[in-house]
Amino acid sequence: MRLSVIGCGYVGLVSGACFADFGHDVACVDKDAAKIGALRRGEIPIYEPGLEDLVATNARQGRLTFGEDIAAAVGGAAAVFIAVGTPSRRGDGHADLSYVYAAAREIAGALDGFTVIVTKSTVPVGTGDEVERIIREARPDADFVVVSNPEFLREGAAIADFKRPDRIVIGTTDPRAREVMSEIYRPLNLNQPPLFFVDRRTSELVKYAANAFLATKITFINEIADLCEKVGANVQDVARGMGLDNRIGGKFLHAGPGYGGSCFPKDTLALVKTGQDADSPLRLVETVAAVNEQRKRAMAKKVIAACGGSVRGKTIAILGLAFKPNTDDMRDAPSLAIVTALEDGGAKVRAFDPASMDHARALMPGVAFCEDPYQCAEGASALVIVTEWDPFRALDLDRLAKAMDSRVIVDLRNIYRPEEVRRRGIKYVGIGLPT
Ligand SMILES: NC(=O)c1ccc[n+]([C@@H]2O[C@H](COP(=O)([O-])OP(=O)(O)OC[C@H]3O[C@@H](n4cnc5c(N)ncnc54)[C@H](O)[C@@H]3O)[C@@H](O)[C@H]2O)c1
């Protein structure tokens, strides 16, 4: 099938490459000329394990092309996937749909023959109706259906998630669109992923409800972690004890510095706004968003306390800047708020991250970036683990201790066993652990 994907970010690029790998002919479009230039040269603008090979193989075999011209990509396509960004609108927290609507207008001009237009971007309930209205207004003659097909992939595991999804949610009641969507995902039949057909509004809401629920789970265990610290309990064991209950499940019950990234913060806010606009406030989600926001700066206070109450003039080493391992994505990363709060407290911050330092440089002008964890630790009064990258899980603790000014490790991801660190004469502070 001929498909086109508008937007070559984390979602568009992964979707496009995976669809091509299924055997479809995929034209990917982005308005960012530099990004398209890089992709044509085989350079991948984001860090995502396995993506470079997947793009190279499918581009070489002619199934995956990149361009800037929506019209050229859309004409003759059976389906057009809109995968542009939907960030928080400045000021009010609503999802900014200007990129989606701009793409819809451009697609409208190029429609030719029956076309399914799919919103893969995360969009608030009713956006599909508006996309349909925009296209209908521009092209009263066009034969098209607008479908919602939210994406659930996780950065860092995006290809596996796309190819082996827990479910594929498809929002349409149109039989022709249903047939096209089933055909697009047919190569996944071997793994029998449930194609879950619902109406378009329901599909749009599934995505937000799922993200808000996961954000709630994280925030719940984070607050339990705080309580553990006060009452001398161990949050990791509490989480395990809870998670062994099948009704709860152990995933997303890892206490940490608060959720970040390109989805949870903006999607919880957007859902809160939808609830308020619909006179159906989501108080739980409102609280989750507020608690999480405060938590990031509170993590800096934890570091300051571990350093004896002040970091003024002290050097603090930060390991991990990306919002999670295996990505270079810095959007709403907890490290941003933590570093700012430490700098506000007078600290000099050094940092190392295996993938995100190029992005981080522009966002953290006061930070000294290092080549590895050991260089980062040199002269530091505390070493703070913010992102649980694999290379940070088995550091040479003796070497670190030697490099540091004061032997303090603040492990915001609980990746070390406290006694293993303390045995080396290093003060260890984790999250929700007895001291
Ligand atoms: N990143 C994730 O892990 C993830 C997971 C699931 C869903 N989503 C959702 O998917 C959507 C895309 O997210 P992302 O992280 O891939 O975004 P992104 O910011 O990485 O990429 C968006 C791309 O769209 C391009 N673009 C914008 N307007 C365009 C237009 N009119 N024509 C052509 N290109 C255009 C931009 O240049 C950019 O390259 C968002 O709604 C997001 O919430 C993201």
The ligand as a MOL file (V3000), in Angstrom:
LIG
                    3D

  0  0  0     0  0            999 V3000
M  V30 BEGIN CTAB
M  V30 COUNTS 44 48 0 0 0
M  V30 BEGIN ATOM
M  V30 1 N 7.4420 10.9140 21.4900 0
M  V30 2 C 6.7070 9.8980 21.9540 0
M  V30 3 O 7.2030 9.0200 22.6570 0
M  V30 4 C 5.2440 9.7940 21.6040 0
M  V30 5 C 4.5560 8.6060 21.8860 0
M  V30 6 C 3.2170 8.5060 21.5570 0
M  V30 7 C 2.5720 9.6030 20.9880 0
M  V30 8 N 3.2510 10.7450 20.7490 0 CHG=1
M  V30 9 C 2.5460 11.8560 20.1020 0
M  V30 10 O 2.9000 11.8940 18.7360 0
M  V30 11 C 2.9540 13.2450 18.2500 0
M  V30 12 C 4.3200 13.5290 17.6790 0
M  V30 13 O 5.2730 13.4290 18.7180 0
M  V30 14 P 6.8410 13.4280 18.4450 0
M  V30 15 O 7.5030 13.2360 19.7620 0
M  V30 16 O 7.1340 12.5100 17.3190 0 CHG=-1
M  V30 17 O 7.0160 14.9500 17.9500 0
M  V30 18 P 8.3230 15.6630 17.3700 0
M  V30 19 O 8.2490 17.0500 17.8610 0
M  V30 20 O 9.5270 14.8240 17.6560 0
M  V30 21 O 8.1120 15.6450 15.7750 0
M  V30 22 C 7.1350 16.3460 15.1070 0
M  V30 23 C 7.6410 16.6280 13.6890 0
M  V30 24 O 6.5650 17.1650 12.9110 0
M  V30 25 C 7.1040 18.1350 12.0200 0
M  V30 26 N 6.0060 18.9900 11.5480 0
M  V30 27 C 5.2580 19.8680 12.2380 0
M  V30 28 N 4.3260 20.4350 11.4430 0
M  V30 29 C 4.4780 19.8870 10.2130 0
M  V30 30 C 3.8140 20.0520 8.9560 0
M  V30 31 N 2.7730 20.8840 8.8090 0
M  V30 32 N 4.2390 19.3510 7.9030 0
M  V30 33 C 5.2960 18.4940 8.0360 0
M  V30 34 N 5.9450 18.2920 9.1810 0
M  V30 35 C 5.5510 18.9750 10.2710 0
M  V30 36 C 8.1550 18.8330 12.8590 0
M  V30 37 O 9.1010 19.5090 12.0480 0
M  V30 38 C 8.7650 17.6540 13.6300 0
M  V30 39 O 9.8680 17.0950 12.9280 0
M  V30 40 C 2.5770 14.1130 19.4520 0
M  V30 41 O 1.2110 14.3680 19.4160 0
M  V30 42 C 2.9020 13.2370 20.6330 0
M  V30 43 O 2.1360 13.5480 21.7690 0
M  V30 44 C 4.5720 10.8630 21.0270 0
M  V30 END ATOM
M  V30 BEGIN BOND
M  V30 1 1 1 2
M  V30 2 2 2 3
M  V30 3 1 2 4
M  V30 4 1 4 5
M  V30 5 2 4 44
M  V30 6 2 5 6
M  V30 7 1 6 7
M  V30 8 2 7 8
M  V30 9 1 8 9
M  V30 10 1 8 44
M  V30 11 1 9 10
M  V30 12 1 9 42
M  V30 13 1 10 11
M  V30 14 1 11 12
M  V30 15 1 11 40
M  V30 16 1 12 13
M  V30 17 1 13 14
M  V30 18 2 14 15
M  V30 19 1 14 16
M  V30 20 1 14 17
M  V30 21 1 17 18
M  V30 22 2 18 19
M  V30 23 1 18 20
M  V30 24 1 18 21
M  V30 25 1 21 22
M  V30 26 1 22 23
M  V30 27 1 23 24
M  V30 28 1 23 38
M  V30 29 1 24 25
M  V30 30 1 25 26
M  V30 31 1 25 36
M  V30 32 1 26 27
M  V30 33 1 26 35
M  V30 34 2 27 28
M  V30 35 1 28 29
M  V30 36 1 29 30
M  V30 37 2 29 35
M  V30 38 1 30 31
M  V30 39 2 30 32
M  V30 40 1 32 33
M  V30 41 2 33 34
M  V30 42 1 34 35
M  V30 43 1 36 37
M  V30 44 1 36 38
M  V30 45 1 38 39
M  V30 46 1 40 41
M  V30 47 1 40 42
M  V30 48 1 42 43
M  V30 END BOND
M  V30 END CTAB
M  END
